[in-house]
């Protein structure tokens, strides 16, 4: 796999995780605003919190992939020069 493709996949992973964290945060914030919906089971805070933690870990992992690929590019440039 090419290094550019690895960076792209890492960035896509970071973007997807960020979008999911925003969605989960919105669900958590909505819990305090719509009591009737909460009583009907419309919002599951536990799932939103677990998803937030999971997405945070996925974001960190994707960021590490980007960092390693960036370091590999730097190493290749050092070797070439």
N, CA and C atoms as a LAMMPS dump frame, in Angstrom:
ITEM: TIMESTEP
0
ITEM: NUMBER OF ATOMS
243
ITEM: BOX BOUNDS ff ff ff
-5.0000000000000000e+02 5.0000000000000000e+02
-5.0000000000000000e+02 5.0000000000000000e+02
-5.0000000000000000e+02 5.0000000000000000e+02
ITEM: ATOMS id mol type element x y z
1 1 1 N 0.854 -1.174 0
2 1 2 C 0 0 0
3 1 3 C 0.9 1.237 0
4 2 1 N 0.508 2.233 -0.723
5 2 2 C 1.29 3.464 -0.806
6 2 3 C 1.104 4.299 0.46
7 3 1 N 2.136 5.057 0.798
8 3 2 C 2.091 5.864 2.015
9 3 3 C 0.984 6.91 1.933
10 4 1 N 0.791 7.494 0.755
11 4 2 C -0.277 8.489 0.586
12 4 3 C -1.647 7.901 0.869
13 5 1 N -1.852 6.65 0.454
14 5 2 C -3.133 5.981 0.703
15 5 3 C -3.318 5.709 2.199
16 6 1 N -2.219 5.398 2.883
17 6 2 C -2.288 5.153 4.323
18 6 3 C -2.686 6.438 5.053
19 7 1 N -2.079 7.542 4.654
20 7 2 C -2.428 8.832 5.266
21 7 3 C -3.893 9.16 5.001
22 8 1 N -4.328 8.935 3.782
23 8 2 C -5.731 9.211 3.43
24 8 3 C -6.683 8.383 4.281
25 9 1 N -6.385 7.101 4.445
26 9 2 C -7.257 6.248 5.255
27 9 3 C -7.252 6.683 6.712
28 10 1 N -6.097 7.095 7.212
29 10 2 C -6.028 7.598 8.582
30 10 3 C -6.87 8.844 8.768
31 11 1 N -6.795 9.749 7.802
32 11 2 C -7.586 10.981 7.88
33 11 3 C -9.075 10.7 7.767
34 12 1 N -9.436 9.747 6.916
35 12 2 C -10.847 9.358 6.795
36 12 3 C -11.335 8.785 8.124
37 13 1 N -10.51 7.952 8.757
38 13 2 C -10.878 7.389 10.059
39 13 3 C -11.062 8.467 11.111
40 14 1 N -10.16 9.451 11.113
41 14 2 C -10.275 10.552 12.069
42 14 3 C -11.56 11.339 11.836
43 15 1 N -11.865 11.609 10.58
44 15 2 C -13.073 12.382 10.243
45 15 3 C -14.338 11.623 10.653
46 16 1 N -14.372 10.324 10.357
47 16 2 C -15.549 9.522 10.713
48 16 3 C -15.747 9.467 12.224
49 17 1 N -14.656 9.284 12.948
50 17 2 C -14.751 9.234 14.407
51 17 3 C -15.221 10.562 14.976
52 18 1 N -14.721 11.65 14.415
53 18 2 C -15.135 12.968 14.891
54 18 3 C -16.627 13.173 14.669
55 19 1 N -17.122 12.781 13.495
56 19 2 C -18.543 12.931 13.203
57 19 3 C -19.395 12.097 14.17
58 20 1 N -18.952 10.89 14.477
59 20 2 C -19.682 10.039 15.427
60 20 3 C -19.642 10.615 16.836
61 21 1 N -18.512 11.206 17.232
62 21 2 C -18.427 11.818 18.56
63 21 3 C -19.385 12.998 18.668
64 22 1 N -19.504 13.776 17.606
65 22 2 C -20.434 14.91 17.607
66 22 3 C -21.869 14.409 17.725
67 23 1 N -22.181 13.325 17.002
68 23 2 C -23.532 12.761 17.063
69 23 3 C -23.837 12.255 18.468
70 24 1 N -22.892 11.545 19.059
71 24 2 C -23.095 11.036 20.416
72 24 3 C -23.226 12.172 21.428
73 25 1 N -22.406 13.207 21.266
74 25 2 C -22.482 14.362 22.167
75 25 3 C -23.847 15.035 22.059
76 26 1 N -24.379 15.108 20.844
77 26 2 C -25.709 15.696 20.656
78 26 3 C -26.78 14.873 21.349
79 27 1 N -26.646 13.553 21.26
80 27 2 C -27.607 12.676 21.935
81 27 3 C -27.539 12.867 23.449
82 28 1 N -26.323 12.955 23.971
83 28 2 C -26.148 13.134 25.421
84 28 3 C -26.718 14.475 25.854
85 29 1 N -26.458 15.514 25.075
86 29 2 C -26.964 16.847 25.414
87 29 3 C -28.486 16.898 25.356
88 30 1 N -29.078 16.114 24.464
89 30 2 C -30.532 16.125 24.314
90 30 3 C -31.245 15.466 25.487
91 31 1 N -30.531 14.668 26.255
92 31 2 C -31.147 13.959 27.378
93 31 3 C -31.77 14.939 28.361
94 32 1 N -31.104 16.016 28.64
95 32 2 C -31.619 16.969 29.615
96 32 3 C -32.69 17.899 29.084
97 33 1 N -32.943 17.861 27.787
98 33 2 C -33.876 18.827 27.213
99 33 3 C -35.242 18.252 26.892
100 34 1 N -35.335 16.961 26.663
101 34 2 C -36.612 16.379 26.257
102 34 3 C -36.968 15.216 27.171
103 35 1 N -37.539 15.531 28.308
104 35 2 C -37.853 14.517 29.308
105 35 3 C -38.866 13.5 28.785
106 36 1 N -39.856 13.934 28.042
107 36 2 C -40.873 13.014 27.531
108 36 3 C -40.242 11.973 26.609
109 37 1 N -39.326 12.396 25.751
110 37 2 C -38.653 11.464 24.847
111 37 3 C -37.796 10.469 25.631
112 38 1 N -37.18 10.932 26.709
113 38 2 C -36.374 10.047 27.553
114 38 3 C -37.237 8.968 28.182
115 39 1 N -38.421 9.335 28.625
116 39 2 C -39.32 8.374 29.247
117 39 3 C -39.778 7.316 28.252
118 40 1 N -39.865 7.677 26.994
119 40 2 C -40.295 6.749 25.963
120 40 3 C -39.136 5.906 25.432
121 41 1 N -37.945 6.099 25.963
122 41 2 C -36.799 5.311 25.53
123 41 3 C -36.187 5.806 24.239
124 42 1 N -36.407 7.056 23.896
125 42 2 C -35.892 7.599 22.635
126 42 3 C -34.392 7.839 22.643
127 43 1 N -33.801 8.03 23.81
128 43 2 C -32.375 8.316 23.901
129 43 3 C -31.751 7.368 24.917
130 44 1 N -30.688 6.689 24.508
131 44 2 C -29.973 5.781 25.406
132 44 3 C -28.623 6.393 25.735
133 45 1 N -28.532 6.98 26.921
134 45 2 C -27.324 7.694 27.329
135 45 3 C -26.137 6.745 27.434
136 46 1 N -26.364 5.555 27.952
137 46 2 C -25.264 4.608 28.125
138 46 3 C -24.618 4.265 26.787
139 47 1 N -25.435 3.984 25.786
140 47 2 C -24.892 3.676 24.459
141 47 3 C -24.151 4.873 23.872
142 48 1 N -24.686 6.059 24.078
143 48 2 C -24.033 7.256 23.562
144 48 3 C -22.68 7.473 24.229
145 49 1 N -22.601 7.235 25.537
146 49 2 C -21.331 7.38 26.251
147 49 3 C -20.313 6.331 25.819
148 50 1 N -20.758 5.097 25.661
149 50 2 C -19.861 4.034 25.203
150 50 3 C -19.368 4.342 23.789
151 51 1 N -20.274 4.784 22.93
152 51 2 C -19.884 5.131 21.56
153 51 3 C -18.89 6.29 21.551
154 52 1 N -19.083 7.247 22.437
155 52 2 C -18.161 8.383 22.532
156 52 3 C -16.755 7.9 22.884
157 53 1 N -16.655 6.994 23.859
158 53 2 C -15.35 6.458 24.264
159 53 3 C -14.721 5.645 23.131
160 54 1 N -15.521 4.813 22.492
161 54 2 C -15.034 3.998 21.376
162 54 3 C -14.504 4.88 20.249
163 55 1 N -15.27 5.886 19.887
164 55 2 C -14.861 6.776 18.796
165 55 3 C -13.605 7.559 19.158
166 56 1 N -13.463 7.904 20.425
167 56 2 C -12.251 8.593 20.875
168 56 3 C -11.019 7.711 20.664
169 57 1 N -11.157 6.427 20.999
170 57 2 C -10.054 5.491 20.809
171 57 3 C -9.768 5.269 19.33
172 58 1 N -10.813 5.182 18.513
173 58 2 C -10.624 5.029 17.07
174 58 3 C -9.944 6.257 16.467
175 59 1 N -10.323 7.443 16.954
176 59 2 C -9.707 8.681 16.483
177 59 3 C -8.218 8.668 16.805
178 60 1 N -7.873 8.297 18.047
179 60 2 C -6.467 8.248 18.454
180 60 3 C -5.68 7.247 17.611
181 61 1 N -6.279 6.099 17.341
182 61 2 C -5.612 5.086 16.521
183 61 3 C -5.378 5.591 15.103
184 62 1 N -6.366 6.237 14.533
185 62 2 C -6.218 6.79 13.181
186 62 3 C -5.152 7.876 13.151
187 63 1 N -5.101 8.682 14.203
188 63 2 C -4.081 9.734 14.278
189 63 3 C -2.685 9.119 14.351
190 64 1 N -2.552 7.997 15.051
191 64 2 C -1.252 7.32 15.117
192 64 3 C -0.847 6.767 13.755
193 65 1 N -1.821 6.281 12.986
194 65 2 C -1.533 5.796 11.633
195 65 3 C -0.993 6.942 10.778
196 66 1 N -1.631 8.098 10.871
197 66 2 C -1.171 9.261 10.112
198 66 3 C 0.234 9.664 10.565
199 67 1 N 0.467 9.65 11.856
200 67 2 C 1.787 10.03 12.382
201 67 3 C 2.875 9.086 11.883
202 68 1 N 2.626 7.782 11.929
203 68 2 C 3.619 6.806 11.475
204 68 3 C 3.889 6.968 9.985
205 69 1 N 2.84 7.18 9.194
206 69 2 C 3.028 7.372 7.76
207 69 3 C 3.823 8.644 7.489
208 70 1 N 3.547 9.692 8.244
209 70 2 C 4.288 10.943 8.101
210 70 3 C 5.76 10.736 8.438
211 71 1 N 6.025 9.992 9.499
212 71 2 C 7.408 9.698 9.876
213 71 3 C 8.105 8.858 8.811
214 72 1 N 7.369 7.936 8.2
215 72 2 C 7.941 7.114 7.135
216 72 3 C 8.318 7.979 5.935
217 73 1 N 7.473 8.918 5.613
218 73 2 C 7.788 9.844 4.508
219 73 3 C 9.048 10.634 4.847
220 74 1 N 9.131 11.109 6.078
221 74 2 C 10.316 11.85 6.5
222 74 3 C 11.581 11.007 6.407
223 75 1 N 11.484 9.75 6.816
224 75 2 C 12.634 8.85 6.745
225 75 3 C 13.041 8.621 5.295
226 76 1 N 12.065 8.398 4.432
227 76 2 C 12.362 8.193 3.011
228 76 3 C 13.027 9.426 2.393
229 77 1 N 12.554 10.604 2.783
230 77 2 C 13.165 11.825 2.265
231 77 3 C 14.583 12.001 2.784
232 78 1 N 14.812 11.64 4.039
233 78 2 C 16.172 11.725 4.594
234 78 3 C 17.124 10.775 3.856
235 79 1 N 16.633 9.589 3.531
236 79 2 C 17.461 8.611 2.825
237 79 3 C 17.766 9.1 1.42
238 80 1 N 16.784 9.665 0.763
239 80 2 C 16.952 10.11 -0.623
240 80 3 C 17.91 11.291 -0.71
241 81 1 N 17.885 12.188 0.252
242 81 2 C 18.718 13.388 0.231
243 81 3 C 20.071 13.032 0.683
